[in-house]
């Protein structure tokens, strides 16, 4: 898999997607650190273009987070 990422990073038009995959993996690996006690109630949706979608398991629980 590392060889595939190296090939994709070499291609300038695909480098953006590799960077987003790296960021997504970092977020997933640090999920508990980022969200603390809320981590068990939240799920990773996607990360695209600087936007992180976070999904709640409880459909009745809706909250907006602004940064």
CORSUL-V287204 format. One record per residue. N is the residue number from 1. RES is the residue in one letter. SS is DSSP state (~ for helix, > for strand, _ for the rest). PHI is phi in whole degrees, -180 to 180 (NA if undefined). Layout:
N | RES | SS | PHI
N | RES | SS | PHI
This chain:
1 | X | _ | NA
2 | X | ~ | -62
3 | X | ~ | -63
4 | X | ~ | -63
5 | X | ~ | -64
6 | X | ~ | -64
7 | X | ~ | -66
8 | X | ~ | -67
9 | X | ~ | -66
10 | X | ~ | -69
11 | X | _ | -87
12 | X | ~ | -60
13 | X | ~ | -73
14 | X | ~ | -99
15 | X | ~ | -59
16 | X | ~ | -59
17 | X | ~ | -69
18 | X | ~ | -66
19 | X | ~ | -61
20 | X | ~ | -67
21 | X | ~ | -67
22 | X | ~ | -61
23 | X | ~ | -65
24 | X | ~ | -58
25 | X | ~ | -65
26 | X | ~ | -65
27 | X | ~ | -63
28 | X | ~ | -62
29 | X | ~ | -68
30 | X | _ | -112
31 | X | ~ | -54
32 | X | ~ | -65
33 | X | ~ | -71
34 | X | ~ | -70
35 | X | ~ | -105
36 | X | ~ | 59
37 | X | ~ | -65
38 | X | ~ | -75
39 | X | ~ | -56
40 | X | ~ | -72
41 | X | ~ | -98
42 | X | > | -115
43 | X | > | -128
44 | X | > | -73
45 | X | > | -92
46 | X | > | -163
47 | X | > | -128
48 | X | > | -146
49 | X | _ | 58
50 | X | _ | 84
51 | X | > | -111
52 | X | > | -105
53 | X | > | -95
54 | X | > | -115
55 | X | > | -109
56 | X | > | -100
57 | X | _ | -70
58 | X | _ | -91
59 | X | _ | -68
60 | X | _ | -84
61 | X | _ | -94
62 | X | _ | -125
63 | X | _ | -146
64 | X | _ | -105
65 | X | _ | -119
66 | X | _ | -113
67 | X | _ | -125
